[in-house]
Amino acid sequence: MDEKAFFKMSYGVYIISSCNEGKQSGCVVNTLSQVTSKPANLSVTISKNNYTEKIIEKSGYFAATVLTQNASMELIGEFGFKSSKDIDKFSRFNTKVDSNGIKYVTDFAAARYSCKVINSVDLGTHVMFIGEVLESEVLNNDEVMTYSYYHSVKKGTTPKNAPSYTEKTAQKGYRCTVCGYILEADEIPEDFVCPICGVGKDKFEKL
């Protein structure tokens, strides 16, 4: 099976968030999609290893924002490669709260949705949530980010919990042991910081 065939499918880049008993959680996904229009339902698939998946299961609600092409790698790194179980991901960014008490990031967000879970499907490693859209809003008219743009222009990497994650082939340079970012260089500068997850050079391994 040629795993590169899956790279030809079109995806967006989104932040999914939820809240349970006052605990706010969020993560980056590329699996949000509209499944019906009347009523308006969205689906999202999240790894069982992801803390946000557990919060959605408990609360029965989730919010989603569509990221724009100018979304910072700091935002993607915070929500894509760290755990809400350990840190407050929302503290560094502008946010609002929907009618369900769920925070959503307004920075670099083209649109947002608030959903009530009406069904879920256990997919083994992941869970697919089907959500009825209770609220939707256009936040700005900037170009939205596709998964292809994220990889080819932003030079982003894929978290291990993502459905589209594959092992990297051999490359020259250094790899971040936290998020998998590849630095193509002969040496790492002393003050280098990973543009995805923010760790220092001591967390990089030579390829």
Residue pairs with C-beta under 8 A, 6 or more apart in sequence:
3 166
6 164
7 148
7 164
10 146
10 147
10 148
11 30
11 31
11 146
11 147
11 148
11 164
12 30
12 32
12 66
12 67
12 144
12 145
12 146
12 147
13 28
13 29
13 30
13 67
13 71
13 76
13 145
13 146
13 147
13 150
14 28
14 29
14 30
14 32
14 44
14 64
14 65
14 66
14 67
15 26
15 27
15 28
15 29
15 64
15 65
15 67
15 79
15 104
15 105
15 109
16 26
16 27
16 28
16 29
16 32
16 44
16 46
16 52
16 56
16 62
16 63
16 64
17 24
17 25
17 26
17 27
17 52
17 62
17 63
17 64
17 65
17 102
17 103
17 104
17 105
18 24
18 25
18 26
18 52
18 55
18 56
18 59
18 61
18 62
18 63
18 102
19 25
19 55
19 59
19 61
19 100
19 101
19 102
19 103
20 55
20 58
20 59
21 58
23 55
23 84
24 84
24 88
24 89
24 90
24 102
24 103
25 51
25 52
25 55
25 84
25 85
25 89
26 52
26 79
26 84
26 89
26 90
26 103
26 104
26 105
27 46
27 50
27 51
27 52
27 79
27 80
27 84
28 67
28 76
28 79
28 80
28 159
29 44
29 45
29 46
29 162
30 147
30 162
30 163
30 164
31 43
31 44
31 45
31 46
31 163
32 42
32 43
32 44
32 64
32 66
33 42
33 43
33 44
34 40
34 41
34 42
35 41
35 42
35 43
35 130
39 132
39 133
40 132
40 133
40 136
41 118
41 130
41 131
41 132
41 133
42 64
42 113
42 115
42 130
42 131
42 133
43 128
43 129
43 130
43 131
44 62
44 64
44 128
44 129
44 131
45 123
45 126
45 127
45 128
45 129
45 163
46 52
46 53
46 56
46 126
46 127
46 129
46 161
47 53
47 125
47 126
47 161
47 162
47 163
48 125
48 126
48 127
49 125
49 161
50 161
51 83
51 84
51 85
52 84
53 126
53 127
55 84
56 62
56 117
56 129
57 120
57 127
59 100
59 102
60 116
60 117
61 100
61 102
61 114
61 115
61 116
61 117
61 131
62 102
62 114
62 115
62 117
62 129
62 131
63 98
63 100
63 102
63 103
63 104
63 112
63 113
63 114
63 115
64 104
64 112
64 113
64 115
65 104
65 105
65 106
65 109
65 110
65 111
65 112
65 113
65 139
66 109
66 110
66 111
66 112
66 144
67 75
67 76
67 108
67 109
67 110
67 144
67 145
68 108
68 109
68 110
68 140
68 142
68 143
68 144
68 145
69 142
69 143
69 144
69 145
69 149
69 153
70 108
70 142
71 107
71 108
71 145
72 107
72 108
73 154
73 156
73 195
73 196
74 92
74 198
75 93
75 105
75 107
75 108
76 150
76 154
76 156
76 196
77 179
77 194
77 195
77 196
77 197
77 198
78 89
78 92
78 93
79 89
79 105
80 159
80 179
80 196
81 159
81 178
81 179
81 196
81 197
82 89
82 197
90 103
90 105
93 105
93 106
93 107
94 105
94 106
94 107
95 103
95 104
95 105
95 106
96 103
96 104
96 106
97 103
97 104
98 104
98 112
98 114
98 135
99 114
99 134
99 135
100 114
100 116
100 134
102 114
104 112
106 112
106 139
108 142
109 139
109 140
110 138
110 139
110 140
110 141
110 142
110 144
111 136
111 137
111 138
111 139
112 135
112 136
112 137
112 139
113 131
113 133
113 135
113 136
114 133
114 134
114 135
114 136
115 131
115 132
115 133
115 134
116 131
116 132
116 134
117 129
117 130
117 131
118 130
118 131
118 132
119 129
119 130
120 127
120 128
120 129
120 130
121 127
121 128
121 130
126 163
145 154
147 164
150 156
151 158
156 196
157 179
157 180
157 181
157 182
157 196
158 164
158 165
158 166
158 180
159 165
159 179
159 180
160 180
168 175
168 180
168 182
170 207
171 182
171 184
171 207
172 184
172 207
173 182
173 183
173 184
173 185
173 186
173 206
173 207
174 182
174 183
174 185
174 188
174 204
174 205
174 206
174 207
175 181
175 182
175 183
175 204
175 205
175 207
176 182
176 183
176 194
176 196
176 197
176 199
176 203
176 204
177 203
177 204
177 205
178 194
178 197
178 199
178 203
179 194
179 196
179 197
179 199
181 194
181 195
181 196
181 197
182 207
183 192
183 204
188 201
188 204
189 201
190 201
192 200
192 201
192 204
193 199
193 200
194 200
194 203
194 204
